[in-house]
Amino acid sequence: MKDTDPREQPSPFIVFAHWFHEHSTRTSSKYPGACVLSSVGTDGVPNARFISLKVLEYPYLIFGSPLRSRKAIEIKENHNVALTFWWEDSMRQVRIQGIASETDENTSDLLFGDRKKEARVVSLVSEQGAALPSWEILRERYRTMFEELSDEKIERPDHWGGFKVEPFRFEFMEFRETRLHYRQVFSKKEGGWEMNLIQP
Ligand SMILES: Cc1cc2nc3c(=O)[nH]c(=O)nc-3n(C[C@H](O)[C@H](O)[C@H](O)COP(=O)(O)O)c2cc1C
């Protein structure tokens, strides 16, 4: 990406896929897709939490989530979200702004099927974000279900799905110790992407 003619920049999706691939294959990170998802709270206050990017399927970035969670409620009310990545090994930050919407049933099934048995059982017994009167009761429900259900028997519940984010802005930053960071912004315009360098 460095020192190239700005008019000959690749698509931001290609840059992102390249950086993400490098991060996923060259580091020992257990959760290479971990990134911060920011949404607009129903009270107008920004809200952020980590999620795991699971699938890159042009033009979407896709992750799984319970559909009655706070993030799901917020996204349904306001589709504007941001995804932020920091990859320390390569000293790269990526900021993405985009529009989030629910994945179709097929994609949700694939996302759910990709989860470990433990995680699928948690999706069955837990209502993410709801008040929890007793930790012991939840733990017992989890244990019982885990023992009762064989791996193949765990189907995706209706209240679990996924979200796909369609970006309209990417910022790629190469963090430098000197703070002379290299920053490129891609903004979606009619008919393509406009790229601009911005100051550190
Ligand atoms: C590394 C990491 C990855 C996570 N991945 C997900 C994810 O993909 N989906 C999800 O719903 N929660 C994920 N979580 C949990 C969320 O951070 C959060 O606690 C949960 O989604 C509830 O958020 P909400 O109340 O805003 O909906 C992850 C947490 C961490 C630390």
The ligand as an ORCA input file, in Angstrom:
! r2SCAN-3c Opt
* xyz 0 1
  C     -12.949    -11.524     21.851
  C     -14.439    -11.452     22.008
  C     -15.247    -11.883     20.969
  C     -16.641    -11.820     21.082
  N     -17.414    -12.217     20.017
  C     -18.754    -12.077     20.086
  C     -19.569    -12.337     18.931
  O     -19.083    -12.670     17.836
  N     -20.916    -12.189     19.073
  C     -21.495    -11.796     20.247
  O     -22.728    -11.694     20.291
  N     -20.750    -11.521     21.330
  C     -19.401    -11.634     21.279
  N     -18.624    -11.329     22.383
  C     -19.301    -10.871     23.621
  C     -19.610     -9.373     23.476
  O     -18.436     -8.595     23.715
  C     -20.735     -8.895     24.404
  O     -20.407     -9.177     25.744
  C     -22.066     -9.543     24.088
  O     -22.260     -9.679     22.706
  C     -23.223     -8.710     24.666
  O     -23.229     -7.438     24.067
  P     -24.581     -6.586     23.935
  O     -25.217     -6.631     25.281
  O     -24.137     -5.200     23.585
  O     -25.421     -7.207     22.871
  C     -17.238    -11.350     22.285
  C     -16.411    -10.909     23.322
  C     -15.042    -10.965     23.189
  C     -14.183    -10.477     24.338
*
